């Protein structure tokens, strides 16, 4: 009895296995791509690879061009410090009371001026240009406002004073100009201050 049952189970299992393998074979036959589809997939992969290669080539060309054009950007920015220090030294020596009686002071200051002019000439030859800002309209791309000054004669937002010079390297900002800009005169505030002033006896 047990043997018969085992035989029945074996037959059922064998027939189930056969049915499953037939189903897998049929589904494999259904999902297998035709040569045309395989060719289309291969063409798409090649086109994608070509597009990616072209993008990389363009990126590399752009980076090479920028490196060539703006390779001296960091050096230019660092060199501005030399000019700043030279100008500070000039002002410091010129305003030093203890040196005013020195007969060689003017010659020394003239030499500093010559060095400053040489540096500025070198900057201009290498496309480092000073930003002209005095009496210009405030430009947040090139200027940095450090303070506002009430001025009834100037339009609000006009640069009245240059605190530190700004520079461009070709068309890129090396350093913004630190500036003082005009602001509208507060008439009400001025009137209040006038009223609050003690009267002279």
C-alpha positions as YAML, in Angstrom:
chain: A
units: angstrom
residues:
- id: 1
  name: UNK
  ca: [0.00, 0.00, 0.00]
- id: 2
  name: UNK
  ca: [2.77, 2.32, 0.93]
- id: 3
  name: UNK
  ca: [4.63, 1.47, -2.29]
- id: 4
  name: UNK
  ca: [1.55, 2.32, -4.36]
- id: 5
  name: UNK
  ca: [1.18, 5.65, -2.56]
- id: 6
  name: UNK
  ca: [4.87, 6.40, -3.10]
- id: 7
  name: UNK
  ca: [4.50, 5.58, -6.81]
- id: 8
  name: UNK
  ca: [1.46, 7.86, -7.09]
- id: 9
  name: UNK
  ca: [3.39, 10.70, -5.36]
- id: 10
  name: UNK
  ca: [6.43, 10.13, -7.62]
- id: 11
  name: UNK
  ca: [4.24, 10.20, -10.72]
- id: 12
  name: UNK
  ca: [2.47, 13.35, -9.57]
- id: 13
  name: UNK
  ca: [5.80, 15.03, -8.74]
- id: 14
  name: UNK
  ca: [7.31, 14.00, -12.08]
- id: 15
  name: UNK
  ca: [4.31, 15.31, -14.00]
- id: 16
  name: UNK
  ca: [4.44, 18.58, -11.97]
- id: 17
  name: UNK
  ca: [8.17, 18.93, -12.74]
- id: 18
  name: UNK
  ca: [7.51, 18.32, -16.44]
- id: 19
  name: UNK
  ca: [4.70, 20.88, -16.49]
- id: 20
  name: UNK
  ca: [6.95, 23.45, -14.72]
- id: 21
  name: UNK
  ca: [9.87, 22.85, -17.11]
- id: 22
  name: UNK
  ca: [7.52, 23.18, -20.08]
- id: 23
  name: UNK
  ca: [6.18, 26.46, -18.65]
- id: 24
  name: UNK
  ca: [9.74, 27.80, -18.13]
- id: 25
  name: UNK
  ca: [10.71, 26.77, -21.67]
- id: 26
  name: UNK
  ca: [7.62, 28.47, -23.11]
- id: 27
  name: UNK
  ca: [8.23, 31.65, -21.09]
- id: 28
  name: UNK
  ca: [11.91, 31.64, -22.15]
- id: 29
  name: UNK
  ca: [10.82, 31.36, -25.74]
- id: 30
  name: UNK
  ca: [8.43, 34.28, -25.28]
- id: 31
  name: UNK
  ca: [10.98, 36.61, -23.59]
- id: 32
  name: UNK
  ca: [13.90, 35.85, -25.91]
- id: 33
  name: UNK
  ca: [14.67, 38.94, -28.03]
- id: 34
  name: UNK
  ca: [14.67, 38.84, -31.78]
- id: 35
  name: UNK
  ca: [17.92, 39.76, -33.58]
- id: 36
  name: UNK
  ca: [16.38, 43.09, -34.58]
- id: 37
  name: UNK
  ca: [15.57, 43.92, -30.94]
- id: 38
  name: UNK
  ca: [19.06, 42.88, -29.85]
- id: 39
  name: UNK
  ca: [20.52, 45.12, -32.55]
- id: 40
  name: UNK
  ca: [18.33, 48.04, -31.43]
- id: 41
  name: UNK
  ca: [19.44, 47.59, -27.78]
- id: 42
  name: UNK
  ca: [23.09, 47.44, -28.86]
- id: 43
  name: UNK
  ca: [22.67, 50.60, -30.97]
- id: 44
  name: UNK
  ca: [21.11, 52.45, -28.01]
- id: 45
  name: UNK
  ca: [24.03, 51.42, -25.78]
- id: 46
  name: UNK
  ca: [26.55, 52.60, -28.37]
- id: 47
  name: UNK
  ca: [24.73, 55.94, -28.81]
- id: 48
  name: UNK
  ca: [24.63, 56.44, -25.02]
- id: 49
  name: UNK
  ca: [28.35, 55.68, -24.76]
- id: 50
  name: UNK
  ca: [29.13, 58.09, -27.63]
- id: 51
  name: UNK
  ca: [27.03, 60.86, -26.02]
- id: 52
  name: UNK
  ca: [28.78, 60.35, -22.68]
- id: 53
  name: UNK
  ca: [32.20, 60.46, -24.39]
- id: 54
  name: UNK
  ca: [31.23, 63.68, -26.19]
- id: 55
  name: UNK
  ca: [30.08, 65.27, -22.92]
- id: 56
  name: UNK
  ca: [33.34, 64.34, -21.23]
- id: 57
  name: UNK
  ca: [35.32, 65.77, -24.17]
- id: 58
  name: UNK
  ca: [33.40, 69.08, -23.99]
- id: 59
  name: UNK
  ca: [33.86, 69.25, -20.20]
- id: 60
  name: UNK
  ca: [37.59, 68.62, -20.59]
- id: 61
  name: UNK
  ca: [37.87, 71.32, -23.28]
- id: 62
  name: UNK
  ca: [36.02, 73.82, -21.06]
- id: 63
  name: UNK
  ca: [38.22, 73.02, -18.05]
- id: 64
  name: UNK
  ca: [41.38, 73.31, -20.18]
- id: 65
  name: UNK
  ca: [40.24, 76.66, -21.59]
- id: 66
  name: UNK
  ca: [39.41, 77.99, -18.11]
- id: 67
  name: UNK
  ca: [42.74, 76.76, -16.72]
- id: 68
  name: UNK
  ca: [44.54, 78.55, -19.55]
- id: 69
  name: UNK
  ca: [42.54, 81.78, -19.23]
- id: 70
  name: UNK
  ca: [42.22, 81.97, -15.44]
- id: 71
  name: UNK
  ca: [45.24, 79.96, -14.29]
- id: 72
  name: UNK
  ca: [46.80, 83.06, -12.72]
- id: 73
  name: UNK
  ca: [43.67, 84.01, -10.75]
- id: 74
  name: UNK
  ca: [44.94, 82.91, -7.31]
- id: 75
  name: UNK
  ca: [48.38, 84.42, -7.88]
- id: 76
  name: UNK
  ca: [46.76, 87.70, -8.93]
- id: 77
  name: UNK
  ca: [44.62, 87.75, -5.78]
- id: 78
  name: UNK
  ca: [47.63, 87.10, -3.54]
- id: 79
  name: UNK
  ca: [49.68, 89.80, -5.31]
- id: 80
  name: UNK
  ca: [47.07, 92.42, -4.38]
- id: 81
  name: UNK
  ca: [48.29, 92.11, -0.79]
- id: 82
  name: UNK
  ca: [51.74, 93.33, -1.87]
- id: 83
  name: UNK
  ca: [50.21, 96.43, -3.45]
- id: 84
  name: UNK
  ca: [48.01, 97.05, -0.38]
- id: 85
  name: UNK
  ca: [50.99, 96.81, 1.98]
- id: 86
  name: UNK
  ca: [53.06, 99.11, -0.21]
- id: 87
  name: UNK
  ca: [50.29, 101.73, -0.21]
- id: 88
  name: UNK
  ca: [49.86, 101.44, 3.58]
- id: 89
  name: UNK
  ca: [53.62, 101.82, 4.07]
- id: 90
  name: UNK
  ca: [53.57, 104.94, 1.88]
- id: 91
  name: UNK
  ca: [50.76, 106.55, 3.91]
- id: 92
  name: UNK
  ca: [52.31, 105.53, 7.22]
- id: 93
  name: UNK
  ca: [55.73, 107.01, 6.36]
- id: 94
  name: UNK
  ca: [54.19, 110.15, 4.84]
- id: 95
  name: UNK
  ca: [52.11, 110.83, 7.96]
- id: 96
  name: UNK
  ca: [54.87, 110.02, 10.48]
- id: 97
  name: UNK
  ca: [55.63, 113.25, 12.37]
- id: 98
  name: UNK
  ca: [59.12, 112.10, 13.37]
- id: 99
  name: UNK
  ca: [60.15, 111.75, 9.69]
- id: 100
  name: UNK
  ca: [58.83, 115.09, 8.43]
- id: 101
  name: UNK
  ca: [62.13, 116.87, 8.98]
- id: 102
  name: UNK
  ca: [64.15, 114.15, 7.22]
- id: 103
  name: UNK
  ca: [65.66, 115.57, 4.01]
- id: 104
  name: UNK
  ca: [65.54, 112.17, 2.27]
- id: 105
  name: UNK
  ca: [61.85, 111.58, 2.99]
- id: 106
  name: UNK
  ca: [60.59, 112.90, -0.37]
- id: 107
  name: UNK
  ca: [63.10, 110.79, -2.33]
- id: 108
  name: UNK
  ca: [62.04, 107.71, -0.38]
- id: 109
  name: UNK
  ca: [58.35, 108.40, -1.02]
- id: 110
  name: UNK
  ca: [59.06, 108.95, -4.72]
- id: 111
  name: UNK
  ca: [60.74, 105.54, -4.90]
- id: 112
  name: UNK
  ca: [57.72, 103.89, -3.29]
- id: 113
  name: UNK
  ca: [55.48, 105.65, -5.84]
- id: 114
  name: UNK
  ca: [57.65, 104.30, -8.71]
- id: 115
  name: UNK
  ca: [57.35, 100.73, -7.34]
- id: 116
  name: UNK
  ca: [53.58, 101.17, -6.98]
- id: 117
  name: UNK
  ca: [53.26, 102.42, -10.58]
- id: 118
  name: UNK
  ca: [55.36, 99.48, -11.83]
- id: 119
  name: UNK
  ca: [53.13, 97.01, -9.99]
- id: 120
  name: UNK
  ca: [49.98, 98.62, -11.41]
- id: 121
  name: UNK
  ca: [51.50, 98.50, -14.94]
- id: 122
  name: UNK
  ca: [52.29, 94.78, -14.49]
- id: 123
  name: UNK
  ca: [48.70, 94.22, -13.30]
- id: 124
  name: UNK
  ca: [47.26, 95.98, -16.35]
- id: 125
  name: UNK
  ca: [49.46, 93.98, -18.74]
- id: 126
  name: UNK
  ca: [48.13, 90.80, -17.13]
- id: 127
  name: UNK
  ca: [44.45, 91.84, -17.30]
- id: 128
  name: UNK
  ca: [44.20, 92.84, -13.64]
- id: 129
  name: UNK
  ca: [42.20, 96.06, -13.63]
- id: 130
  name: UNK
  ca: [41.14, 98.38, -10.84]
- id: 131
  name: UNK
  ca: [37.40, 98.84, -10.43]
- id: 132
  name: UNK
  ca: [36.41, 102.48, -10.92]
- id: 133
  name: UNK
  ca: [33.80, 103.16, -8.28]
- id: 134
  name: UNK
  ca: [33.86, 106.80, -7.07]
- id: 135
  name: UNK
  ca: [30.65, 108.66, -7.97]
- id: 136
  name: UNK
  ca: [29.33, 105.47, -9.61]
- id: 137
  name: UNK
  ca: [26.07, 103.75, -8.72]
- id: 138
  name: UNK
  ca: [26.55, 101.01, -6.11]
- id: 139
  name: UNK
  ca: [26.93, 97.62, -7.83]
- id: 140
  name: UNK
  ca: [26.64, 94.62, -5.47]
- id: 141
  name: UNK
  ca: [28.58, 92.50, -7.98]
- id: 142
  name: UNK
  ca: [31.69, 94.69, -7.69]
- id: 143
  name: UNK
  ca: [31.24, 96.74, -4.51]
- id: 144
  name: UNK
  ca: [30.89, 95.96, -0.84]
- id: 145
  name: UNK
  ca: [29.22, 98.67, 1.22]
- id: 146
  name: UNK
  ca: [31.03, 99.28, 4.50]
- id: 147
  name: UNK
  ca: [29.07, 102.34, 5.65]
- id: 148
  name: UNK
  ca: [26.37, 104.80, 4.60]
- id: 149
  name: UNK
  ca: [26.78, 108.57, 4.65]
- id: 150
  name: UNK
  ca: [23.92, 111.05, 4.55]
- id: 151
  name: UNK
  ca: [24.44, 113.41, 1.62]
- id: 152
  name: UNK
  ca: [21.76, 115.76, 0.29]
- id: 153
  name: UNK
  ca: [23.72, 116.45, -2.93]
- id: 154
  name: UNK
  ca: [24.29, 112.82, -4.00]
- id: 155
  name: UNK
  ca: [21.70, 110.30, -5.18]
- id: 156
  name: UNK
  ca: [21.13, 107.47, -2.69]
- id: 157
  name: UNK
  ca: [23.33, 104.49, -3.53]
- id: 158
  name: UNK
  ca: [26.10, 106.58, -5.09]
- id: 159
  name: UNK
  ca: [29.64, 105.62, -4.04]
- id: 160
  name: UNK
  ca: [31.10, 108.59, -2.13]
- id: 161
  name: UNK
  ca: [34.30, 107.08, -0.79]
- id: 162
  name: UNK
  ca: [36.60, 104.16, -1.63]
- id: 163
  name: UNK
  ca: [37.91, 102.50, 1.52]
- id: 164
  name: UNK
  ca: [39.83, 99.74, -0.28]
- id: 165
  name: UNK
  ca: [40.33, 99.33, -4.04]
- id: 166
  name: UNK
  ca: [38.66, 96.44, -5.83]
- id: 167
  name: UNK
  ca: [40.08, 94.58, -8.83]
- id: 168
  name: UNK
  ca: [38.90, 92.42, -11.73]
- id: 169
  name: UNK
  ca: [40.90, 89.63, -13.37]
- id: 170
  name: UNK
  ca: [39.66, 89.71, -16.97]
- id: 171
  name: UNK
  ca: [35.91, 89.48, -16.38]
- id: 172
  name: UNK
  ca: [36.09, 87.85, -12.94]
- id: 173
  name: UNK
  ca: [36.01, 89.63, -9.61]
- id: 174
  name: UNK
  ca: [39.31, 89.35, -7.74]
- id: 175
  name: UNK
  ca: [38.22, 91.52, -4.85]
- id: 176
  name: UNK
  ca: [35.26, 93.90, -4.41]
- id: 177
  name: UNK
  ca: [35.79, 97.60, -3.74]
- id: 178
  name: UNK
  ca: [35.05, 98.42, -0.09]
- id: 179
  name: UNK
  ca: [33.01, 101.62, -0.29]
- id: 180
  name: UNK
  ca: [30.94, 104.19, 1.56]
- id: 181
  name: UNK
  ca: [27.67, 105.00, -0.17]
- id: 182
  name: UNK
  ca: [25.26, 107.92, 0.00]
- id: 183
  name: UNK
  ca: [21.95, 107.51, 1.72]
- id: 184
  name: UNK
  ca: [18.89, 109.71, 1.74]
- id: 185
  name: UNK
  ca: [18.96, 112.48, 4.31]
- id: 186
  name: UNK
  ca: [16.46, 111.71, 7.08]
- id: 187
  name: UNK
  ca: [14.68, 115.09, 7.29]
- id: 188
  name: UNK
  ca: [12.39, 114.07, 10.19]
- id: 189
  name: UNK
  ca: [15.31, 112.79, 12.27]
- id: 190
  name: UNK
  ca: [17.30, 115.99, 11.61]
- id: 191
  name: UNK
  ca: [14.30, 118.12, 12.63]
- id: 192
  name: UNK
  ca: [13.97, 116.19, 15.90]
- id: 193
  name: UNK
  ca: [17.66, 116.68, 16.63]
- id: 194
  name: UNK
  ca: [17.36, 120.41, 15.93]
- id: 195
  name: UNK
  ca: [14.39, 120.67, 18.33]
- id: 196
  name: UNK
  ca: [16.23, 118.73, 21.04]
- id: 197
  name: UNK
  ca: [19.31, 120.99, 20.90]
- id: 198
  name: UNK
  ca: [19.55, 123.31, 23.91]
- id: 199
  name: UNK
  ca: [19.04, 126.97, 23.07]
- id: 200
  name: UNK
  ca: [22.04, 129.21, 23.53]
- id: 201
  name: UNK
  ca: [21.50, 131.76, 26.29]
...
